[in-house]
Amino acid sequence: MAVQIKPLSDALGAEVIGLDLSQPLAADDDAAVQDAFLEHHLLCFRGAPLRPADFANVARQFGEPQAQLLRSQRDAETQEVSILDSTYARPEDKPQDLRQMRLTGWHTDDSYFEVPAKATLLQSIEIPDSGGQTSFCNTQRAYEDLDTAEKQRVDGLRAAHRYDTPRAPVRPKTRTQSELDETPEVVHPLVRTHEDTGRKAFYFNANRTDRVMDVAPADSEAILEWIAGCMTQPCYRYDHEWRVGDLLIWDNRCLVHAVNMDFPVGQRRLHQRILLQGSRPV
């Protein structure tokens, strides 16, 4: 069966059909997948959940995995894999205001590093009966749709990213001293140029972007709020309804994502994740 690329929405995303990821990709298939990734920014592969070691082998067909910050989430045997459990174990674990869950904030993975991950692979292991969707927004299209004056407003600006910024409504997971030492404040452009395509996209993380550099605090807040509103409009959005075994790979250089945390207490929501090495944003 020839590989098929089926778009998932007008905004972003495509399903890849007819490809066995457990086998090395043939040259033609690899080229088709890489082209689809750059065009759609997110690819979905349907299948059964993989063992962590097999998941890591799949990831290496797309790039070089990197160790993730929080040691407590790393798989014991395959360190490149993190096990992400967002289950509400008890009724009191689920707040009435779901904005108090960090995963509901629009974010891009690893932006608090000087060299963030270029892509994320995430596979569902167990999912609840309802809710739990992961939503994505296309920050490249959002930037490209600006008029000239709007682009001039943000081009050349830089912003500080922190593991924990007061702008985020909820505090992140506690870091060990080693993890603290690895995550000093870093500065990235607010508009980054994709190294593989040359196209520009907003680079803003509501959970990590702290402030715009070299402007007054009020101006910084106005700029960041405006960017957040621009890039999360419905026309740039795709909501992924998970099936068990779905494996997504997405481009952190031009997408942000968030999770619908409204799902039943006691029903497991479990994923495994790998981050791929990137380059410093420019």
Residue pairs with C-beta under 8 A, 6 or more apart in sequence:
1 17
1 18
2 18
3 16
3 17
3 18
3 19
3 29
3 32
3 33
4 16
4 17
4 18
5 14
5 15
5 16
5 17
5 32
5 36
5 40
6 14
6 15
6 16
6 17
7 13
7 14
7 40
8 14
8 15
8 40
8 42
8 44
8 238
8 240
9 237
9 238
10 235
11 136
11 137
11 138
11 141
11 235
11 236
11 237
11 238
12 40
12 41
12 42
12 136
12 137
12 138
12 141
12 236
12 238
12 255
13 40
13 41
13 42
13 43
13 44
13 136
13 238
13 240
14 36
14 39
14 40
14 42
14 43
14 44
15 43
15 44
15 45
15 46
16 33
16 36
16 43
16 44
16 45
17 46
19 25
19 29
19 33
19 45
21 45
21 47
21 58
21 61
21 247
22 54
22 58
24 61
25 33
25 61
30 61
33 43
36 43
37 43
37 62
37 249
37 251
38 196
38 197
38 251
41 136
41 138
41 140
41 250
41 251
41 254
41 255
42 136
42 238
42 248
42 249
42 250
42 251
42 255
43 248
43 249
43 250
44 240
44 246
44 247
44 248
45 246
45 247
45 248
45 249
46 243
46 245
46 246
46 247
47 245
47 247
48 244
48 245
49 123
49 124
49 125
49 244
49 245
49 272
50 58
50 123
50 247
50 272
52 75
52 77
52 78
52 81
52 83
52 272
53 77
53 78
55 78
55 81
55 121
55 123
55 247
55 272
55 274
56 65
56 78
56 80
56 81
56 274
58 121
58 247
59 65
59 80
59 121
59 274
59 276
62 119
62 121
62 249
62 276
63 118
63 119
63 276
63 277
64 276
64 277
65 80
65 274
65 275
65 276
65 277
66 80
66 117
66 275
66 276
66 277
67 74
67 79
67 80
68 74
68 80
68 82
68 273
68 275
69 110
69 113
69 175
69 179
69 182
69 183
70 82
70 173
70 175
70 179
71 176
71 178
71 179
72 173
73 82
73 83
73 84
74 81
74 82
74 83
75 81
75 82
75 83
75 272
80 274
81 272
81 273
81 274
82 272
82 273
82 274
83 270
83 271
83 272
84 122
84 270
84 271
84 272
84 273
85 268
85 269
85 270
86 103
86 132
86 259
86 261
86 269
86 270
86 271
87 266
87 267
87 268
87 269
87 270
88 94
88 263
88 264
88 265
88 266
89 265
89 266
90 265
91 265
93 265
94 261
94 265
95 101
98 104
98 261
98 262
99 105
99 169
99 170
100 169
100 170
101 170
101 259
101 261
102 168
102 170
102 172
102 207
103 258
103 259
103 261
104 258
104 259
104 260
104 261
105 168
105 169
105 170
105 206
105 207
105 258
106 137
106 205
106 206
106 207
106 228
106 231
106 232
106 256
106 257
106 258
107 205
107 206
107 207
107 208
107 256
107 257
107 258
108 116
108 203
108 204
108 205
108 252
108 255
108 256
108 257
109 116
109 117
109 120
109 252
109 275
110 116
110 117
110 252
110 275
110 278
111 161
111 188
111 203
111 205
111 208
111 209
111 252
112 161
112 162
112 163
112 183
112 186
112 208
113 183
113 186
114 186
114 280
115 277
115 278
115 279
115 280
116 188
116 252
116 278
116 281
117 252
117 275
117 276
117 277
117 278
118 251
118 252
118 253
118 276
118 277
118 278
118 279
119 249
119 250
119 251
119 252
119 275
119 276
119 278
120 248
120 249
120 250
120 252
120 273
120 274
120 275
120 276
121 247
121 248
121 249
121 273
121 274
121 275
121 276
122 134
122 247
122 248
122 249
122 250
122 271
122 272
122 273
123 245
123 246
123 247
123 248
123 271
123 272
123 273
124 242
124 243
124 244
124 245
124 246
124 270
124 271
125 244
125 270
125 271
125 272
126 244
126 268
126 269
126 270
127 242
127 243
127 244
127 268
127 269
127 270
128 263
128 264
128 267
128 268
128 269
129 263
129 264
129 267
130 263
130 264
131 260
131 261
131 262
131 263
131 264
132 242
132 259
132 260
132 261
132 263
132 269
133 239
133 240
133 241
133 242
133 259
133 260
134 239
134 240
134 242
134 248
134 257
134 258
134 259
134 260
135 237
135 238
135 239
135 240
135 257
135 258
135 259
135 260
136 237
136 238
136 239
136 240
136 250
136 255
136 256
136 257
137 231
137 232
137 233
137 236
137 237
137 238
137 255
137 256
137 257
138 231
138 236
138 237
138 238
138 254
138 255
139 201
139 202
139 203
139 204
139 231
139 236
139 254
139 255
139 256
140 194
140 199
140 200
140 201
140 202
140 254
141 236
142 201
142 202
142 230
142 231
142 233
142 236
143 151
143 191
143 200
143 201
143 202
143 230
143 231
144 199
144 200
146 230
151 191
153 223
154 190
154 191
154 202
154 223
154 227
155 191
156 189
156 191
157 189
157 190
157 191
157 212
157 213
157 215
157 223
158 187
158 188
158 189
158 190
158 212
158 213
158 214
159 187
159 188
159 189
159 190
159 204
159 209
159 210
159 211
159 212
159 213
159 224
160 185
160 186
160 187
160 209
160 210
160 211
160 213
161 185
161 186
161 187
161 188
161 205
161 208
161 209
161 210
162 183
162 185
162 208
162 210
163 172
163 175
163 183
163 208
164 171
164 172
165 207
165 208
165 209
165 210
166 210
167 206
167 209
167 210
167 211
167 224
168 206
168 207
168 208
172 207
175 183
185 210
187 213
188 203
188 281
189 203
189 281
189 282
190 202
190 203
190 204
190 212
190 223
190 227
191 200
191 201
191 202
191 203
192 200
192 201
192 203
192 253
192 281
192 282
193 199
193 200
193 282
194 200
194 201
194 253
194 254
195 253
195 279
195 282
199 254
201 253
201 254
202 227
202 230
202 231
203 253
203 281
204 224
204 227
204 228
204 231
204 256
205 256
206 228
206 256
209 224
211 217
211 220
211 224
212 219
212 220
212 223
212 224
215 223
231 256
232 256
239 260
240 246
240 248
250 257
252 278
253 278
253 281
263 269
